Amino acid sequence: MEYKVKMLESCNSEDNPFIKLSSYFLTENNITEKSKYSVFEIEARELITAERIDLMAKWLYIDAKETGFGIDYAREIYTRHIAAFSNGKFREAGDDYKISIQRYFEVFDNLILDIKNNGFNKEKSLIPIGDNNVILDGAHRCSIAAYYGKTVYVIKFEGLKRNYDYNYFLSNLLNMKYVKRMIYQYSLITSRNLYCACFWPSSWDKEKQKQSLELMKIKGRIVYQENIKINFRGLYNFIAQVYSDEIWVGDYSNKYIGARAKAVDCYKRNAPLKIVLFEYDSLMDVRLLKDKIRDIFLLGNNSIHTTDTNEETVKLVRLLLNNNSLHHLCYGVNDKYSNINEIIKYIKKNINDYGSFILLEDATLAIYGISDSKKYKYMGAMNLEKLIKCPIDYEILSNTDCFFYFNDIKFLCLNYVKWFKQKKSLCIIFKVVKFVLKNKLNDFKNWIWRKSRENNITIDNIRHVILKTLIFLCQKIGVYKIIKKIKKD
């Protein structure tokens, strides 16, 4: 990739750039006055690389602070990735002030305000980079400048390397869901040509796939790879999404007949679907690579699929790196109800930005093929006549744990559908209790007193019967554990 840089004049002895670097960094990397370097200005966004995937955790936090959406989720990811960096100690080497996660947030918040308002100050600091322009230090400063579209000043040392890629964080015990979220964010904002290769289960051969990956590395860089367990329905639904713009795939009215035929050819029992995200210079090179890989497997089009654009790559990442989306692929019956599919067409025709829009529980049940509804609810700023608008919960809109994607549209995930239903049941119970206490308390007391006199039953006996009945009813509607937890808290 060609970087847009602006060289600065050589620093003289009176303007020693090393004083703008931490003493810890200089010592750890054996930097001396004899070390060769160059100083230049560069767009901060050009420094976002797969070797520094941690910048995405920082980016998510900055975005949450800026927009006010999803701050709890962003703090969670940021905290967990710092824990992975520091082996759970929340102490930064060479910085005596950062000794807790609260201090990390304090320093980060101050940096965000400073760089947002004043830009990057080259008189205070430089960002050291090494081979391939990978950041060696200053990830927080770089991520802030990149988010706000600013330039930074860097000092480059040849021969120094860093690699905080997805493998680094997995080996440091960061939960896979956070790693996937950072990879997804990288796919959204990278300025590089990012492609996705899907090795169909029919091509499951470790040696041949290893040979294919070596071919990829000759001209490109692998960003992420994973073997994904998928059943036949999952592959069939995935193919229908991958080739959704192709006429041969079909649609819900004919149960995606073309996608099913393709899935039969590409499926292999107990074999995974391998996904590889990789960066390449051009689409032409990617197509040549795909042809070479197909020659290895001798399965024609049934061995590998590659995307042509970053937009296509993002679509596949949403489907395969979101656990909720993957669950829907494997178990959803998308073509069962025509109403929800017609609503999806209506939404795609009337909405340009799907990011701040999500379909809620009834739509989820319909697209899973569980039950249908005449009208569906949604969260979003826009007004849609054919849908019921609900108050917006920005935590749900921004937290990928809360939703899955189908046809690029967000649907509330099944776990949250269950939570919504339980919440409604709780509301009904509380309303009934409130009504009894408010309006019928005296009548209720009199009834208990009469019954106890007539049947020689003690008040304690009646309380016991009522309590057992309430517990039984709460267990039946699935809210007993929730109420028990609330009572403990």
Secondary structure, DSSP 8 states (H G I E B T S, - for coil): ----EEE-----GGG-GGGGS-HHHHHHTT--TT---EEEEEEGGGG--TTBTTHHHHHHHHHHHHH-SSHHHHHHHHHHHHHHHTTTS---TT-SS--SHHHHHHHHHHHHHHHHHH---TTT--EEE-GGG-BSS-HHHHHHHHHTT-EEEEEE-TT----B-HHHHHHTT--HHHHHHHHHHHHHH--S-EEEEEE-GGG--HHHHHHHHHHHHHHSEEEEEEEE---HHHHHHHHHHHTTT-GGG--GGGTSHHHHHHHHHH--TT--EEEEEEE-S-HHHHHHHHHHHHHHHT-GGGSEEE-SSHHHHHHHHHHHSSHHHHHHHHH--TTS-HHHHHHHHHHHHH-S--TTEEE-HHHHHHHTTS---SSEEEEESS--TTEEEE---HHHHH-TTSEEEETTEEEE-HHHHHHHHHHHHHHHHHHHHHHHHHHSHHHHHHHHHHHHHHHT--HHHHHHHHHHHHHHHHHHTT-HHHHHHHHH-
